């Protein structure tokens, strides 16, 4: 089950792999595990098997150029959706008491498990997920069926998975979701045209001015997403240049297994799943085609980046680590202070340095790449422009110019 901010409902796709490789995910998991251990929250862990990555030759970086499709057209619903998010941030809320029934429009915190055809739906186990009680495109009727559930209680819901559900084999199938409502807030949304709301936003004196600022904001976000897409396409090109590399199936399965352990296992253990039920849940992930493709892709990218580091003899110096630290903490979701403390401890410094090394490899590759955006003349260096850049052909403020009128 997906929230409005994460509608995929699956463990596949590139959202978790924007840094490009298994290495980034491995490091993130290590840091998360260390943080959990410090808080005494580390779940019972399954042992990780030690597997060897195949040796590869560094792919060539000559004539490394990719083309990125132009941005999608901004629609009125996109702008109204962002306005609604801003209104939610400014809304007055009231914590619902234990036993009080939840209603549409509430903000709720839930645990959920989904079942179909007698088995746990892969990727359906969610712990402490925040959700707005509003129609959900991924699972139509989900929130509507939750109306009236008392805070602190659970409910069993029966829904039919839509024809575009991410797991193809489950499209159109009847599913059962077990939902525990942990907490809820009643929400009183402000009038988006009221002067009080407009003043609090600080985005303009009128609703039209606020809407215009949202269009600019969404356009900038589109540009950032296009640069990320450019990076993913460059890394995909590296994978192609690796040639025929045999990735052992057990390596792919171990990568998926680690993702499952980090994302789904803790909740299943909390719900006292038996060993055979845990194995069945893991097999759901292992058997998902998109998840296997994505895991193998991350492994291949990691192989390419490691080979390039070795071939170019790139090393992480103290000065280079300091330069990259801001990007490292952003990637790992840490604060600068936490990162510096981790670097001072031999037991926790490794993951931080590994992430910095990974980012250094990606940055080096992107420095050798050229990017072409559809609808925009010329090619550009493989990184978004930064303040002070004066290179000819750089895109101003990182924004890819819109190629046509926007329907807003």
Buried (B, 14 or more C-beta within 10 A) or exposed (E): BBBBEEBEBBBBEBEBBBBBBBBBBBBBBBBBBBBEEEEEEBBEEEEEEEEEEEEBEBBEBEEBBBEBEBBEEBEEEBBBEBBBEBBBEEBEBEEBEEEBBBBEBBBBBBBBBBBBEEBBBBBBBBBEBBBBBBEBEBBEBBBBBBEEBBBBEBBEBEBBBBEEBBBEEBEEBEBBBBBBBBBBBBBEBBEBEEEEBBEEBEBBEEBEEBBBBBBEEBBBEBBEBBBBBBBBBBBBBBBEBBEEBEBEEEBBBBBBBBBBBBBBBBBBEEBEBEEEBBEBBBBBBBEBEBBBEBBBBBBBBBBBBBBBBEEBEBEBEEEBBEBBBEBBBEBBEBEEEBBEBBBEEEEBBBBBBBBBBBBBBBBBBBEBBBBBBEEBEEBBBBBBBEEEEEEEEBBEEBBBBBEEEBEB
